[in-house]
Amino acid sequence: MMKLNQNVRTTVRAIGRVLTLGATMGLLSAPALGQWTQWGGANQDFKAASTGLSSQWSESGPQQLWKRPLGDGYSAIVTEADRLYTMYRTEDKNEAVIALNSANGETVWEVKYDSAPAEGHVHEFGDGPRSTPLILGDRLYTIGVAGKMHCLNKADGKVIWSHDLWEEFKGNKLNHGYSSSPMAYKDMIITLVGGEDAAVVAFDKADGHVLWKKHSFKNSYSTPKIINLDGEDQIVTYMANEIVGLDPKNGDLAWRYAIENQWGQNICLPIWNPENHMLFFSVSDAGARGVKLSRKGDKTELEEIWSSKKIQFYHVTSVAIGDYVYGSTGQRDPSFFAAINIKDGKVAWRERGFSKATTVLADGKLIILDEDGQLGLATATPEKFTVHSKVPLLDKVSWTVPTVVGKKMYVRDKKNIMALDLG
């Protein structure tokens, strides 16, 4: 059953009635103001539309604009206009969705609700939320560590509708917590659940009723992604033991490709290029695979071009530039930063210097944040990897990918959130 406004305590700090009204009416959501509205950015490729960034930092790193405390969690930061949104666990053990003023980090509004981690949760890595919010129109869509989903009014945080994904749809509970981020397609919000006949569920964005739910694959820790294959949109997503392509209109299965490891942990977003090549990663013996997709009539065909156990992109982000993908490979230390050809799987180079790291591309530069809290600025080609600056920034464990909009970058660890000037 859908739960409306149940067990939710909303605290609102009004900052400017005019701004609130403008946000409600959709007047402040122009792309010119800067946006990063979902997991991975506008195209889910971890590329920022930034220009004029510095090519080298001082010894102390980029200028800090502000810093404030924030609780436990790995939820990434999304932003639109002058607002930031993310999630965390509070000191009183509630889960929270928070909106911040991007200029100074002050709280605009905050929603808290009771949500203990599920039984069997591994507390070693924290109890905070992992999923990243989705901004769509005047709404914000969030999913917590125990699978509680909310649709909130973006202006004031009021709950519009909610679902308990694991309880309502009997999804498989993950010992590292629910980690998939919601994805928008037309009037739908697509979520991964992993229940019987509910592996993937599409909700109406307006009122939260179920538009379709399909399949019985177990869920893992990844997020769905939209690709366009020869004019046809497809949802591509990892589940626990496979990667699948679905028709977004109704959830019908277009294709399935097995990729398994002993933990059922498939995490990273796949890489997709204009020539219909796809690179996707797993860990352990599963390694990485390169496939080419094609349409034959109303069917999709996959051809495996290469596979490699040497490439181990675990819970990191990577970026594609031309035929090469750049990112952090290594399930455990030592980790390497590497360049991989998407077409043949050949590793052009592997370089030490960062532990397991997330990566964003901005203004032709790689911004690298490793789990030890080191922040790096580099350029990469198939021939060479050049680190221009590297500074200690955050506390370990820093697993949240940076958000870059214009010349500003927003980062967090499990204690603090901060804004930096990259200009």
C-alpha positions as CSV (number, residue, x, y, z in Angstrom):
1,M,0.0,0.0,0.0
2,M,1.1,3.5,-0.7
3,K,1.8,5.5,2.4
4,L,1.1,9.2,2.3
5,N,2.9,11.4,4.9
6,Q,3.0,8.6,7.4
7,N,5.7,8.6,10.2
8,V,7.4,11.6,8.6
9,R,8.5,14.7,10.5
10,T,9.2,17.7,8.3
11,T,11.3,20.6,9.5
12,V,11.2,23.6,7.2
13,R,13.3,26.7,7.4
14,A,11.9,29.2,5.0
15,I,14.6,31.2,3.1
16,G,12.9,33.8,1.0
17,R,9.2,33.5,0.1
18,V,10.0,34.8,-3.4
19,L,12.6,32.0,-4.0
20,T,10.2,29.4,-2.7
21,L,7.4,30.6,-4.9
22,G,9.7,30.7,-7.9
23,A,11.0,27.2,-7.3
24,T,7.4,25.9,-6.8
25,M,6.4,27.5,-10.2
26,G,9.5,26.0,-11.9
27,L,11.0,29.5,-12.6
28,L,14.4,28.7,-11.2
29,S,15.2,25.5,-13.0
30,A,16.8,27.0,-16.1
31,P,19.8,25.0,-17.3
32,A,21.9,28.2,-17.4
33,L,21.9,28.3,-13.6
34,G,23.7,24.9,-13.5
35,Q,22.4,21.5,-12.9
36,W,23.4,18.0,-11.7
37,T,20.0,16.5,-11.2
38,Q,20.6,12.7,-11.0
39,W,23.2,10.0,-10.3
40,G,26.0,10.6,-12.8
41,G,24.8,14.0,-14.0
42,A,22.7,15.0,-17.0
43,N,23.6,12.0,-19.2
44,Q,24.7,9.6,-16.4
45,D,28.2,9.8,-17.7
46,F,29.9,11.8,-14.9
47,K,30.8,14.6,-17.2
48,A,30.2,18.2,-16.2
49,A,29.5,21.1,-18.6
50,S,32.2,23.3,-17.1
51,T,34.7,25.7,-18.7
52,G,37.4,28.0,-17.4
53,L,38.6,25.7,-14.6
54,S,42.1,26.0,-13.2
55,S,44.7,23.7,-14.7
56,Q,46.6,23.5,-11.4
57,W,45.9,24.0,-7.7
58,S,48.0,25.6,-4.9
59,E,49.5,23.3,-2.4
60,S,46.4,23.7,-0.2
61,G,44.1,22.7,-3.1
62,P,41.1,24.5,-4.5
63,Q,39.7,27.4,-2.5
64,Q,37.1,26.3,0.1
65,L,33.9,28.3,-0.1
66,W,32.2,26.8,2.9
67,K,32.1,23.6,5.0
68,R,29.5,22.3,7.5
69,P,28.8,19.0,9.4
70,L,26.7,16.3,7.8
71,G,26.0,12.9,9.1
72,D,26.7,9.3,7.9
73,G,26.0,8.3,4.3
74,Y,27.4,8.0,0.8
75,S,24.5,9.6,-1.1
76,A,25.8,11.9,-3.8
77,I,24.8,15.6,-4.0
78,V,22.4,16.8,-6.7
79,T,21.9,20.4,-7.5
80,E,19.6,22.8,-9.5
81,A,19.6,26.6,-9.4
82,D,20.7,27.7,-5.9
83,R,19.9,24.4,-4.1
84,L,21.8,21.3,-3.1
85,Y,20.0,18.0,-2.1
86,T,21.4,14.9,-0.5
87,M,20.7,12.3,2.3
88,Y,22.3,11.3,5.5
89,R,21.7,9.6,8.9
90,T,21.2,11.9,11.8
91,E,22.7,11.6,15.3
92,D,19.3,10.4,16.6
93,K,19.4,7.5,14.1
94,N,16.8,8.9,11.8
95,E,17.2,9.1,8.0
96,A,17.2,12.6,6.5
97,V,16.7,14.3,3.2
98,I,18.2,17.8,3.2
99,A,18.1,20.8,1.0
100,L,20.9,23.3,1.3
101,N,21.6,26.8,0.1
102,S,24.5,26.3,-2.4
103,A,26.0,29.7,-1.7
104,N,26.6,29.1,2.0
105,G,25.6,25.5,2.9
106,E,22.7,26.6,5.2
107,T,19.7,24.4,5.7
108,V,16.7,25.4,3.6
109,W,14.6,22.4,4.7
110,E,15.0,18.9,6.1
111,V,12.8,15.9,6.2
112,K,13.5,13.2,8.9
113,Y,11.9,9.8,9.2
114,D,12.4,6.6,11.1
115,S,14.2,4.0,9.0
116,A,16.5,1.5,10.7
117,P,18.8,-0.6,8.4
118,A,17.3,-3.9,7.5
119,E,18.2,-7.0,9.5
120,G,21.6,-8.4,8.3
121,H,22.9,-5.0,7.4
122,V,26.7,-4.8,7.5
123,H,27.3,-1.9,10.0
124,E,31.1,-1.9,9.4
125,F,30.6,0.6,6.5
126,G,28.0,2.7,8.2
127,D,24.2,2.9,8.3
128,G,23.7,6.0,6.2
129,P,21.8,6.2,2.9
130,R,23.6,5.2,-0.3
131,S,21.1,6.2,-3.0
132,T,21.3,9.6,-4.7
133,P,18.2,11.8,-5.0
134,L,16.6,12.6,-8.4
135,I,15.4,16.1,-9.2
136,L,12.5,16.2,-11.7
137,G,10.4,19.3,-12.2
138,D,9.2,20.5,-8.9
139,R,9.7,17.2,-7.2
140,L,12.6,15.4,-5.5
141,Y,12.7,11.5,-5.4
142,T,14.7,9.7,-2.8
143,I,15.3,6.1,-1.6
144,G,16.8,5.3,1.8
145,V,19.1,2.6,3.0
146,A,16.2,0.3,3.9
147,G,14.3,0.9,0.6
148,K,11.9,3.6,1.8
149,M,11.1,5.8,-1.2
150,H,9.7,9.4,-1.0
151,C,8.5,11.9,-3.5
152,L,8.9,15.3,-2.0
153,N,8.0,18.9,-2.9
154,K,11.3,20.3,-4.0
155,A,10.5,23.8,-2.6
156,D,9.7,22.8,1.0
157,G,10.2,19.1,1.5
158,K,6.6,18.1,2.0
159,V,5.9,14.5,1.3
160,I,3.7,13.9,-1.8
161,W,3.8,10.1,-1.9
162,S,5.9,7.3,-0.6
163,H,6.5,3.5,-0.9
164,D,8.4,1.0,1.1
165,L,10.1,-0.9,-1.8
166,W,11.4,-3.9,0.2
167,E,8.2,-4.5,2.2
168,E,5.5,-3.7,-0.4
169,F,7.2,-5.6,-3.3
170,K,9.2,-8.1,-1.2
171,G,12.5,-7.1,-2.7
172,N,15.7,-9.0,-1.8
173,K,17.3,-7.2,1.1
174,L,21.0,-6.3,0.5
175,N,23.5,-6.6,3.4
176,H,25.1,-3.3,2.4
177,G,21.8,-1.5,2.2
178,Y,19.6,-0.3,-0.7
179,S,22.0,1.6,-3.0
180,S,20.2,2.0,-6.4
181,S,19.2,5.6,-7.4
182,P,15.9,6.4,-9.0
183,M,15.9,7.2,-12.7
184,A,13.3,9.2,-14.7
185,Y,11.9,8.3,-18.1
186,K,9.1,10.4,-19.5
187,D,6.4,10.3,-16.9
188,M,7.9,7.4,-15.0
189,I,10.3,6.9,-12.1
190,I,12.2,3.7,-12.6
191,T,13.4,1.8,-9.5
192,L,15.2,-1.5,-8.9
193,V,13.6,-3.7,-6.3
194,G,14.5,-7.4,-6.9
195,G,11.2,-8.8,-5.8
196,E,9.3,-11.7,-7.4
197,D,7.8,-10.3,-10.6
198,A,9.1,-6.9,-9.4
199,A,12.8,-6.8,-10.2
200,V,12.2,-3.4,-11.8
201,V,9.2,-1.2,-11.0
202,A,8.0,1.9,-12.8
203,F,5.9,4.5,-10.8
204,D,3.9,7.3,-12.1
205,K,5.9,10.4,-11.2
206,A,2.8,12.4,-10.2
207,D,1.0,10.2,-7.7
208,G,3.3,7.1,-7.3
209,H,0.9,4.4,-8.6
210,V,2.6,1.4,-10.3
211,L,2.7,1.7,-14.1
212,W,4.4,-1.6,-14.6
213,K,6.6,-4.2,-12.6
214,K,8.4,-7.0,-14.3
215,H,10.8,-10.0,-13.9
216,S,12.2,-11.8,-10.9
217,F,15.9,-11.0,-11.0
218,K,17.6,-10.3,-7.7
219,N,18.7,-6.7,-7.2
220,S,22.3,-5.6,-6.6
221,Y,23.8,-2.1,-6.0
222,S,23.6,-0.4,-9.4
223,T,21.3,2.2,-11.0
224,P,19.3,1.9,-14.3
225,K,20.5,3.8,-17.3
226,I,18.8,4.8,-20.6
227,I,20.6,4.1,-23.9
228,N,19.3,4.6,-27.4
229,L,20.0,1.7,-29.7
230,D,19.4,2.5,-33.4
231,G,16.5,4.8,-32.5
232,E,15.0,2.7,-29.7
233,D,15.3,3.6,-26.1
234,Q,16.2,0.8,-23.7
235,I,16.7,0.7,-19.9
236,V,20.0,-1.0,-19.2
237,T,20.7,-2.2,-15.7
238,Y,22.7,-4.6,-13.7
239,M,20.9,-7.0,-11.4
240,A,22.7,-9.4,-9.1
241,N,23.7,-12.0,-11.7
242,E,23.1,-10.3,-15.1
243,I,22.9,-7.1,-17.0
244,V,19.6,-6.7,-18.8
245,G,17.9,-4.4,-21.4
246,L,14.3,-3.5,-21.0
247,D,11.6,-1.7,-23.0
248,P,10.9,1.4,-20.8
249,K,7.3,1.6,-22.0
250,N,6.3,-1.7,-20.4
251,G,9.4,-3.3,-18.8
252,D,9.5,-6.2,-21.4
253,L,12.9,-7.9,-21.6
254,A,14.9,-7.1,-24.7
255,W,18.0,-9.0,-23.8
256,R,19.9,-10.6,-20.9
257,Y,23.6,-11.2,-20.4
258,A,24.9,-13.2,-17.5
259,I,27.7,-11.6,-15.4
260,E,28.1,-13.3,-12.0
261,N,30.5,-13.1,-9.0
262,Q,30.3,-14.9,-5.7
263,W,28.8,-11.9,-3.9
264,G,26.1,-11.0,-6.4
265,Q,27.6,-7.5,-6.4
266,N,27.3,-5.6,-9.7
267,I,27.6,-1.9,-9.0
268,C,29.1,0.4,-11.7
269,L,27.1,2.1,-14.5
270,P,27.9,0.6,-17.9
271,I,29.7,2.7,-20.5
272,W,27.9,3.3,-23.8
273,N,29.3,4.9,-26.9
274,P,27.8,6.2,-30.2
275,E,29.0,3.1,-32.1
276,N,26.8,0.8,-29.9
277,H,29.7,-0.5,-27.9
278,M,29.1,-1.2,-24.3
279,L,31.6,-1.8,-21.5
280,F,30.5,-3.1,-18.2
281,F,32.4,-4.1,-15.1
282,S,32.1,-6.6,-12.3
283,V,34.6,-8.0,-9.8
284,S,36.5,-11.2,-9.0
285,D,36.5,-13.7,-11.9
286,A,33.7,-11.8,-13.7
287,G,36.0,-9.0,-14.6
288,A,35.0,-6.7,-17.4
289,R,33.3,-7.3,-20.8
290,G,33.0,-5.5,-24.0
291,V,29.9,-6.1,-26.2
292,K,28.3,-4.7,-29.3
293,L,24.6,-4.4,-29.5
294,S,22.6,-4.3,-32.7
295,R,18.9,-4.4,-33.8
296,K,17.7,-7.2,-36.0
297,G,14.1,-6.4,-36.8
298,D,12.3,-6.2,-33.4
299,K,15.1,-8.1,-31.6
300,T,18.3,-6.9,-29.9
301,E,21.5,-9.0,-30.5
302,L,24.6,-8.9,-28.4
303,E,28.1,-9.9,-29.6
304,E,30.8,-10.3,-26.9
305,I,33.9,-8.7,-28.4
306,W,36.3,-9.2,-25.4
307,S,36.5,-10.1,-21.7
308,S,39.2,-9.5,-19.2
309,K,39.7,-10.5,-15.5
310,K,42.4,-8.0,-15.2
311,I,40.0,-5.0,-15.2
312,Q,38.3,-4.8,-11.8
313,F,36.2,-1.6,-11.6
314,Y,34.4,-2.2,-8.3
315,H,32.3,0.6,-6.6
316,V,33.8,3.5,-8.5
317,T,32.9,5.9,-11.3
318,S,34.7,6.1,-14.7
319,V,34.5,8.4,-17.7
320,A,34.8,7.7,-21.4
321,I,36.8,10.0,-23.8
322,G,36.7,8.8,-27.4
323,D,37.4,5.0,-27.5
324,Y,39.0,5.0,-24.0
325,V,37.6,4.7,-20.5
326,Y,39.5,6.1,-17.6
327,G,39.0,5.0,-14.0
328,S,40.2,3.2,-10.9
329,T,40.7,-0.5,-11.2
330,G,41.3,-2.9,-8.3
331,Q,39.0,-4.7,-6.0
332,R,41.5,-4.3,-3.1
333,D,44.7,-2.4,-2.7
334,P,46.8,-1.8,-4.6
335,S,44.5,0.1,-6.9
336,F,45.6,1.6,-10.2
337,F,44.3,4.4,-12.4
338,A,44.0,2.9,-15.9
339,A,43.0,3.6,-19.5
340,I,41.0,0.8,-21.2
341,N,40.1,0.7,-24.9
342,I,36.3,0.0,-25.0
343,K,36.6,-1.7,-28.4
344,D,39.2,-4.4,-27.6
345,G,39.7,-4.3,-23.8
346,K,43.4,-3.5,-24.0
347,V,44.9,-1.6,-21.1
348,A,46.9,1.3,-22.5
349,W,48.5,2.1,-19.1
350,R,48.1,1.6,-15.4
351,E,49.4,4.2,-12.9
352,R,49.7,4.2,-9.1
353,G,49.2,7.2,-6.9
354,F,45.5,6.9,-5.9
355,S,43.7,4.3,-3.9
356,K,40.2,3.2,-5.1
357,A,38.7,6.4,-6.6
358,T,35.7,8.1,-8.1
359,T,36.2,10.2,-11.2
360,V,34.4,13.2,-12.9
361,L,35.4,14.8,-16.2
362,A,35.2,18.6,-16.3
363,D,36.7,21.1,-18.8
364,G,38.9,18.3,-20.3
365,K,40.3,17.4,-16.9
366,L,39.8,14.4,-14.6
367,I,38.8,15.2,-11.0
368,I,39.7,12.2,-8.9
369,L,38.7,11.6,-5.3
370,D,40.1,8.5,-3.7
371,E,38.7,6.6,-0.7
372,D,41.5,8.0,1.5
373,G,40.2,11.5,0.8
374,Q,42.9,12.6,-1.7
375,L,41.7,14.9,-4.4
376,G,43.5,15.0,-7.7
377,L,43.4,17.0,-10.9
378,A,44.8,15.2,-14.0
379,T,44.6,14.9,-17.7
380,A,44.6,11.6,-19.6
381,T,45.2,10.4,-23.1
382,P,45.7,6.9,-24.4
383,E,49.4,7.6,-24.3
384,K,49.8,9.4,-20.9
385,F,48.4,10.1,-17.5
386,T,49.5,13.5,-16.0
387,V,48.6,14.5,-12.5
388,H,48.7,18.2,-12.1
389,S,47.7,18.5,-8.5
390,K,47.0,16.2,-5.6
391,V,45.9,17.3,-2.1
392,P,44.5,15.7,1.1
393,L,40.9,16.9,1.4
394,L,38.4,14.5,3.2
395,D,38.4,11.9,5.9
396,K,38.5,8.2,5.0
397,V,36.2,6.6,3.8
398,S,35.4,9.0,1.0
399,W,33.3,7.0,-1.4
400,T,30.9,9.7,-2.6
401,V,31.6,11.0,-6.1
402,P,32.1,14.8,-6.4
403,T,29.4,17.0,-8.0
404,V,30.8,19.6,-10.4
405,V,28.6,22.5,-11.7
406,G,30.2,25.5,-13.4
407,K,33.3,26.3,-11.4
408,K,32.0,24.9,-8.2
409,M,32.5,21.4,-6.8
410,Y,30.6,19.9,-3.9
411,V,32.0,16.9,-1.9
412,R,31.3,15.0,1.2
413,D,32.6,12.3,3.5
414,K,30.8,10.7,6.4
415,K,31.2,13.8,8.6
416,N,31.1,16.9,6.5
417,I,30.0,18.5,3.2
418,M,31.9,21.3,1.5
419,A,31.9,23.6,-1.5
420,L,35.1,24.4,-3.4
421,D,36.0,26.9,-6.2
422,L,37.7,25.2,-9.2
423,G,38.1,28.4,-11.2
